[in-house]
Structure formats: structure tokens, C-alpha cells
Amino acid sequence: MRKDIHPDYKECTVTCACGNTFEIRTTKETMTIDICNECHPFFTGSEKIVDAAGRVDKFKKKYNLS
């Protein structure tokens, strides 16, 4: 393996817009993100399906899903 070609990885503090913080390893010292697993609608269960043409109901009816 060649020397001096790999980046220097260090601890990075990631801060989300919701206030959640966590640690990762990367080449940057700090990161700021807009959305994380604590506030993303998919992970929190508050995801809403926008269905303008009734496709979701048609799918559920076709495959006998609730």
C-alpha cells in the first residue's frame, strides 16, 4: 500500500436543523445538515402520501390491503 495517499479521517460532529447531534468519522471537523433520522417523516412515521388520482386506494383494493 502506498503511503501519503489516504485522507486524514477525524471525528466529526454533525448537527441537524432539528437540534439533533451525532458523531461520525470523516475528513471534515463539523457538518450541518437539514434533515436527519430523528426528524425525517419516513423514520418518524408522520409520512403522508399525496394521492391526487386515487392510485393508492386502487392499489390497496387490487391487492386486498386494508
Phi and psi restraints in degrees (range 20) as a CNS / XPLOR table:
assign (resid 1 and name C) (resid 2 and name N)
       (resid 2 and name CA) (resid 2 and name C) 1.0 -77.6 20.0 2
assign (resid 2 and name N) (resid 2 and name CA)
       (resid 2 and name C) (resid 3 and name N) 1.0 147.2 20.0 2
assign (resid 2 and name C) (resid 3 and name N)
       (resid 3 and name CA) (resid 3 and name C) 1.0 -90.1 20.0 2
assign (resid 3 and name N) (resid 3 and name CA)
       (resid 3 and name C) (resid 4 and name N) 1.0 156.8 20.0 2
assign (resid 3 and name C) (resid 4 and name N)
       (resid 4 and name CA) (resid 4 and name C) 1.0 64.0 20.0 2
assign (resid 4 and name N) (resid 4 and name CA)
       (resid 4 and name C) (resid 5 and name N) 1.0 26.0 20.0 2
assign (resid 4 and name C) (resid 5 and name N)
       (resid 5 and name CA) (resid 5 and name C) 1.0 -113.5 20.0 2
assign (resid 5 and name N) (resid 5 and name CA)
       (resid 5 and name C) (resid 6 and name N) 1.0 -13.2 20.0 2
assign (resid 5 and name C) (resid 6 and name N)
       (resid 6 and name CA) (resid 6 and name C) 1.0 -92.1 20.0 2
assign (resid 6 and name N) (resid 6 and name CA)
       (resid 6 and name C) (resid 7 and name N) 1.0 143.3 20.0 2
assign (resid 6 and name C) (resid 7 and name N)
       (resid 7 and name CA) (resid 7 and name C) 1.0 -70.2 20.0 2
assign (resid 7 and name N) (resid 7 and name CA)
       (resid 7 and name C) (resid 8 and name N) 1.0 158.5 20.0 2
assign (resid 7 and name C) (resid 8 and name N)
       (resid 8 and name CA) (resid 8 and name C) 1.0 -87.7 20.0 2
assign (resid 8 and name N) (resid 8 and name CA)
       (resid 8 and name C) (resid 9 and name N) 1.0 106.3 20.0 2
assign (resid 8 and name C) (resid 9 and name N)
       (resid 9 and name CA) (resid 9 and name C) 1.0 -85.0 20.0 2
assign (resid 9 and name N) (resid 9 and name CA)
       (resid 9 and name C) (resid 10 and name N) 1.0 137.3 20.0 2
assign (resid 9 and name C) (resid 10 and name N)
       (resid 10 and name CA) (resid 10 and name C) 1.0 -139.8 20.0 2
assign (resid 10 and name N) (resid 10 and name CA)
       (resid 10 and name C) (resid 11 and name N) 1.0 168.6 20.0 2
assign (resid 10 and name C) (resid 11 and name N)
       (resid 11 and name CA) (resid 11 and name C) 1.0 -68.6 20.0 2
assign (resid 11 and name N) (resid 11 and name CA)
       (resid 11 and name C) (resid 12 and name N) 1.0 135.9 20.0 2
assign (resid 11 and name C) (resid 12 and name N)
       (resid 12 and name CA) (resid 12 and name C) 1.0 -126.2 20.0 2
assign (resid 12 and name N) (resid 12 and name CA)
       (resid 12 and name C) (resid 13 and name N) 1.0 134.6 20.0 2
assign (resid 12 and name C) (resid 13 and name N)
       (resid 13 and name CA) (resid 13 and name C) 1.0 -97.2 20.0 2
assign (resid 13 and name N) (resid 13 and name CA)
       (resid 13 and name C) (resid 14 and name N) 1.0 119.1 20.0 2
assign (resid 13 and name C) (resid 14 and name N)
       (resid 14 and name CA) (resid 14 and name C) 1.0 -100.2 20.0 2
assign (resid 14 and name N) (resid 14 and name CA)
       (resid 14 and name C) (resid 15 and name N) 1.0 129.0 20.0 2
assign (resid 14 and name C) (resid 15 and name N)
       (resid 15 and name CA) (resid 15 and name C) 1.0 -119.1 20.0 2
assign (resid 15 and name N) (resid 15 and name CA)
       (resid 15 and name C) (resid 16 and name N) 1.0 126.1 20.0 2
assign (resid 15 and name C) (resid 16 and name N)
       (resid 16 and name CA) (resid 16 and name C) 1.0 -92.3 20.0 2
assign (resid 16 and name N) (resid 16 and name CA)
       (resid 16 and name C) (resid 17 and name N) 1.0 161.5 20.0 2
assign (resid 16 and name C) (resid 17 and name N)
       (resid 17 and name CA) (resid 17 and name C) 1.0 -64.5 20.0 2
assign (resid 17 and name N) (resid 17 and name CA)
       (resid 17 and name C) (resid 18 and name N) 1.0 -25.1 20.0 2
assign (resid 17 and name C) (resid 18 and name N)
       (resid 18 and name CA) (resid 18 and name C) 1.0 -79.4 20.0 2
assign (resid 18 and name N) (resid 18 and name CA)
       (resid 18 and name C) (resid 19 and name N) 1.0 -9.8 20.0 2
assign (resid 18 and name C) (resid 19 and name N)
       (resid 19 and name CA) (resid 19 and name C) 1.0 106.2 20.0 2
assign (resid 19 and name N) (resid 19 and name CA)
       (resid 19 and name C) (resid 20 and name N) 1.0 -8.8 20.0 2
assign (resid 19 and name C) (resid 20 and name N)
       (resid 20 and name CA) (resid 20 and name C) 1.0 -71.5 20.0 2
assign (resid 20 and name N) (resid 20 and name CA)
       (resid 20 and name C) (resid 21 and name N) 1.0 138.5 20.0 2
assign (resid 20 and name C) (resid 21 and name N)
       (resid 21 and name CA) (resid 21 and name C) 1.0 -128.9 20.0 2
assign (resid 21 and name N) (resid 21 and name CA)
       (resid 21 and name C) (resid 22 and name N) 1.0 147.6 20.0 2
assign (resid 21 and name C) (resid 22 and name N)
       (resid 22 and name CA) (resid 22 and name C) 1.0 -154.0 20.0 2
assign (resid 22 and name N) (resid 22 and name CA)
       (resid 22 and name C) (resid 23 and name N) 1.0 165.5 20.0 2
assign (resid 22 and name C) (resid 23 and name N)
       (resid 23 and name CA) (resid 23 and name C) 1.0 -107.4 20.0 2
assign (resid 23 and name N) (resid 23 and name CA)
       (resid 23 and name C) (resid 24 and name N) 1.0 138.7 20.0 2
assign (resid 23 and name C) (resid 24 and name N)
       (resid 24 and name CA) (resid 24 and name C) 1.0 -138.5 20.0 2
assign (resid 24 and name N) (resid 24 and name CA)
       (resid 24 and name C) (resid 25 and name N) 1.0 175.4 20.0 2
assign (resid 24 and name C) (resid 25 and name N)
       (resid 25 and name CA) (resid 25 and name C) 1.0 -112.8 20.0 2
assign (resid 25 and name N) (resid 25 and name CA)
       (resid 25 and name C) (resid 26 and name N) 1.0 127.1 20.0 2
assign (resid 25 and name C) (resid 26 and name N)
       (resid 26 and name CA) (resid 26 and name C) 1.0 -158.9 20.0 2
assign (resid 26 and name N) (resid 26 and name CA)
       (resid 26 and name C) (resid 27 and name N) 1.0 -175.7 20.0 2
assign (resid 26 and name C) (resid 27 and name N)
       (resid 27 and name CA) (resid 27 and name C) 1.0 -85.6 20.0 2
assign (resid 27 and name N) (resid 27 and name CA)
       (resid 27 and name C) (resid 28 and name N) 1.0 -10.1 20.0 2
assign (resid 27 and name C) (resid 28 and name N)
       (resid 28 and name CA) (resid 28 and name C) 1.0 -96.9 20.0 2
assign (resid 28 and name N) (resid 28 and name CA)
       (resid 28 and name C) (resid 29 and name N) 1.0 156.8 20.0 2
assign (resid 28 and name C) (resid 29 and name N)
       (resid 29 and name CA) (resid 29 and name C) 1.0 -80.7 20.0 2
assign (resid 29 and name N) (resid 29 and name CA)
       (resid 29 and name C) (resid 30 and name N) 1.0 -45.3 20.0 2
assign (resid 29 and name C) (resid 30 and name N)
       (resid 30 and name CA) (resid 30 and name C) 1.0 -139.3 20.0 2
assign (resid 30 and name N) (resid 30 and name CA)
       (resid 30 and name C) (resid 31 and name N) 1.0 155.7 20.0 2
assign (resid 30 and name C) (resid 31 and name N)
       (resid 31 and name CA) (resid 31 and name C) 1.0 -138.4 20.0 2
assign (resid 31 and name N) (resid 31 and name CA)
       (resid 31 and name C) (resid 32 and name N) 1.0 147.6 20.0 2
assign (resid 31 and name C) (resid 32 and name N)
       (resid 32 and name CA) (resid 32 and name C) 1.0 -123.3 20.0 2
assign (resid 32 and name N) (resid 32 and name CA)
       (resid 32 and name C) (resid 33 and name N) 1.0 126.4 20.0 2
assign (resid 32 and name C) (resid 33 and name N)
       (resid 33 and name CA) (resid 33 and name C) 1.0 -121.2 20.0 2
assign (resid 33 and name N) (resid 33 and name CA)
       (resid 33 and name C) (resid 34 and name N) 1.0 161.6 20.0 2
assign (resid 33 and name C) (resid 34 and name N)
       (resid 34 and name CA) (resid 34 and name C) 1.0 -87.7 20.0 2
assign (resid 34 and name N) (resid 34 and name CA)
       (resid 34 and name C) (resid 35 and name N) 1.0 -32.2 20.0 2
assign (resid 34 and name C) (resid 35 and name N)
       (resid 35 and name CA) (resid 35 and name C) 1.0 -146.8 20.0 2
assign (resid 35 and name N) (resid 35 and name CA)
       (resid 35 and name C) (resid 36 and name N) 1.0 141.9 20.0 2
assign (resid 35 and name C) (resid 36 and name N)
       (resid 36 and name CA) (resid 36 and name C) 1.0 -133.0 20.0 2
assign (resid 36 and name N) (resid 36 and name CA)
       (resid 36 and name C) (resid 37 and name N) 1.0 -175.2 20.0 2
assign (resid 36 and name C) (resid 37 and name N)
       (resid 37 and name CA) (resid 37 and name C) 1.0 -70.4 20.0 2
assign (resid 37 and name N) (resid 37 and name CA)
       (resid 37 and name C) (resid 38 and name N) 1.0 -15.9 20.0 2
assign (resid 37 and name C) (resid 38 and name N)
       (resid 38 and name CA) (resid 38 and name C) 1.0 -83.2 20.0 2
assign (resid 38 and name N) (resid 38 and name CA)
       (resid 38 and name C) (resid 39 and name N) 1.0 -24.0 20.0 2
assign (resid 38 and name C) (resid 39 and name N)
       (resid 39 and name CA) (resid 39 and name C) 1.0 -121.2 20.0 2
assign (resid 39 and name N) (resid 39 and name CA)
       (resid 39 and name C) (resid 40 and name N) 1.0 -3.1 20.0 2
assign (resid 39 and name C) (resid 40 and name N)
       (resid 40 and name CA) (resid 40 and name C) 1.0 -71.7 20.0 2
assign (resid 40 and name N) (resid 40 and name CA)
       (resid 40 and name C) (resid 41 and name N) 1.0 132.5 20.0 2
assign (resid 40 and name C) (resid 41 and name N)
       (resid 41 and name CA) (resid 41 and name C) 1.0 -57.8 20.0 2
assign (resid 41 and name N) (resid 41 and name CA)
       (resid 41 and name C) (resid 42 and name N) 1.0 -32.9 20.0 2
assign (resid 41 and name C) (resid 42 and name N)
       (resid 42 and name CA) (resid 42 and name C) 1.0 -64.4 20.0 2
assign (resid 42 and name N) (resid 42 and name CA)
       (resid 42 and name C) (resid 43 and name N) 1.0 -42.1 20.0 2
assign (resid 42 and name C) (resid 43 and name N)
       (resid 43 and name CA) (resid 43 and name C) 1.0 -81.7 20.0 2
assign (resid 43 and name N) (resid 43 and name CA)
       (resid 43 and name C) (resid 44 and name N) 1.0 -26.0 20.0 2
assign (resid 43 and name C) (resid 44 and name N)
       (resid 44 and name CA) (resid 44 and name C) 1.0 -87.1 20.0 2
assign (resid 44 and name N) (resid 44 and name CA)
       (resid 44 and name C) (resid 45 and name N) 1.0 -12.6 20.0 2
assign (resid 44 and name C) (resid 45 and name N)
       (resid 45 and name CA) (resid 45 and name C) 1.0 86.0 20.0 2
assign (resid 45 and name N) (resid 45 and name CA)
       (resid 45 and name C) (resid 46 and name N) 1.0 8.4 20.0 2
assign (resid 45 and name C) (resid 46 and name N)
       (resid 46 and name CA) (resid 46 and name C) 1.0 -100.8 20.0 2
assign (resid 46 and name N) (resid 46 and name CA)
       (resid 46 and name C) (resid 47 and name N) 1.0 20.1 20.0 2
assign (resid 46 and name C) (resid 47 and name N)
       (resid 47 and name CA) (resid 47 and name C) 1.0 -68.4 20.0 2
assign (resid 47 and name N) (resid 47 and name CA)
       (resid 47 and name C) (resid 48 and name N) 1.0 134.6 20.0 2
assign (resid 47 and name C) (resid 48 and name N)
       (resid 48 and name CA) (resid 48 and name C) 1.0 -115.0 20.0 2
assign (resid 48 and name N) (resid 48 and name CA)
       (resid 48 and name C) (resid 49 and name N) 1.0 133.7 20.0 2
assign (resid 48 and name C) (resid 49 and name N)
       (resid 49 and name CA) (resid 49 and name C) 1.0 -93.3 20.0 2
assign (resid 49 and name N) (resid 49 and name CA)
       (resid 49 and name C) (resid 50 and name N) 1.0 123.2 20.0 2
assign (resid 49 and name C) (resid 50 and name N)
       (resid 50 and name CA) (resid 50 and name C) 1.0 -90.6 20.0 2
assign (resid 50 and name N) (resid 50 and name CA)
       (resid 50 and name C) (resid 51 and name N) 1.0 116.7 20.0 2
assign (resid 50 and name C) (resid 51 and name N)
       (resid 51 and name CA) (resid 51 and name C) 1.0 -128.7 20.0 2
assign (resid 51 and name N) (resid 51 and name CA)
       (resid 51 and name C) (resid 52 and name N) 1.0 98.3 20.0 2
assign (resid 51 and name C) (resid 52 and name N)
       (resid 52 and name CA) (resid 52 and name C) 1.0 -84.5 20.0 2
assign (resid 52 and name N) (resid 52 and name CA)
       (resid 52 and name C) (resid 53 and name N) 1.0 -28.8 20.0 2
assign (resid 52 and name C) (resid 53 and name N)
       (resid 53 and name CA) (resid 53 and name C) 1.0 -111.7 20.0 2
assign (resid 53 and name N) (resid 53 and name CA)
       (resid 53 and name C) (resid 54 and name N) 1.0 11.0 20.0 2
assign (resid 53 and name C) (resid 54 and name N)
       (resid 54 and name CA) (resid 54 and name C) 1.0 76.3 20.0 2
assign (resid 54 and name N) (resid 54 and name CA)
       (resid 54 and name C) (resid 55 and name N) 1.0 20.6 20.0 2
assign (resid 54 and name C) (resid 55 and name N)
       (resid 55 and name CA) (resid 55 and name C) 1.0 -67.8 20.0 2
assign (resid 55 and name N) (resid 55 and name CA)
       (resid 55 and name C) (resid 56 and name N) 1.0 -37.4 20.0 2
assign (resid 55 and name C) (resid 56 and name N)
       (resid 56 and name CA) (resid 56 and name C) 1.0 -66.2 20.0 2
assign (resid 56 and name N) (resid 56 and name CA)
       (resid 56 and name C) (resid 57 and name N) 1.0 -45.5 20.0 2
assign (resid 56 and name C) (resid 57 and name N)
       (resid 57 and name CA) (resid 57 and name C) 1.0 -63.9 20.0 2
assign (resid 57 and name N) (resid 57 and name CA)
       (resid 57 and name C) (resid 58 and name N) 1.0 -39.4 20.0 2
assign (resid 57 and name C) (resid 58 and name N)
       (resid 58 and name CA) (resid 58 and name C) 1.0 -63.4 20.0 2
assign (resid 58 and name N) (resid 58 and name CA)
       (resid 58 and name C) (resid 59 and name N) 1.0 -41.7 20.0 2
assign (resid 58 and name C) (resid 59 and name N)
       (resid 59 and name CA) (resid 59 and name C) 1.0 -64.9 20.0 2
assign (resid 59 and name N) (resid 59 and name CA)
       (resid 59 and name C) (resid 60 and name N) 1.0 -46.0 20.0 2
assign (resid 59 and name C) (resid 60 and name N)
       (resid 60 and name CA) (resid 60 and name C) 1.0 -62.6 20.0 2
assign (resid 60 and name N) (resid 60 and name CA)
       (resid 60 and name C) (resid 61 and name N) 1.0 -39.3 20.0 2
assign (resid 60 and name C) (resid 61 and name N)
       (resid 61 and name CA) (resid 61 and name C) 1.0 -67.4 20.0 2
assign (resid 61 and name N) (resid 61 and name CA)
       (resid 61 and name C) (resid 62 and name N) 1.0 -40.8 20.0 2
assign (resid 61 and name C) (resid 62 and name N)
       (resid 62 and name CA) (resid 62 and name C) 1.0 -64.2 20.0 2
assign (resid 62 and name N) (resid 62 and name CA)
       (resid 62 and name C) (resid 63 and name N) 1.0 -39.7 20.0 2
assign (resid 62 and name C) (resid 63 and name N)
       (resid 63 and name CA) (resid 63 and name C) 1.0 -105.2 20.0 2
assign (resid 63 and name N) (resid 63 and name CA)
       (resid 63 and name C) (resid 64 and name N) 1.0 16.4 20.0 2
assign (resid 63 and name C) (resid 64 and name N)
       (resid 64 and name CA) (resid 64 and name C) 1.0 53.0 20.0 2
assign (resid 64 and name N) (resid 64 and name CA)
       (resid 64 and name C) (resid 65 and name N) 1.0 46.9 20.0 2
assign (resid 64 and name C) (resid 65 and name N)
       (resid 65 and name CA) (resid 65 and name C) 1.0 -101.3 20.0 2
assign (resid 65 and name N) (resid 65 and name CA)
       (resid 65 and name C) (resid 66 and name N) 1.0 124.4 20.0 2
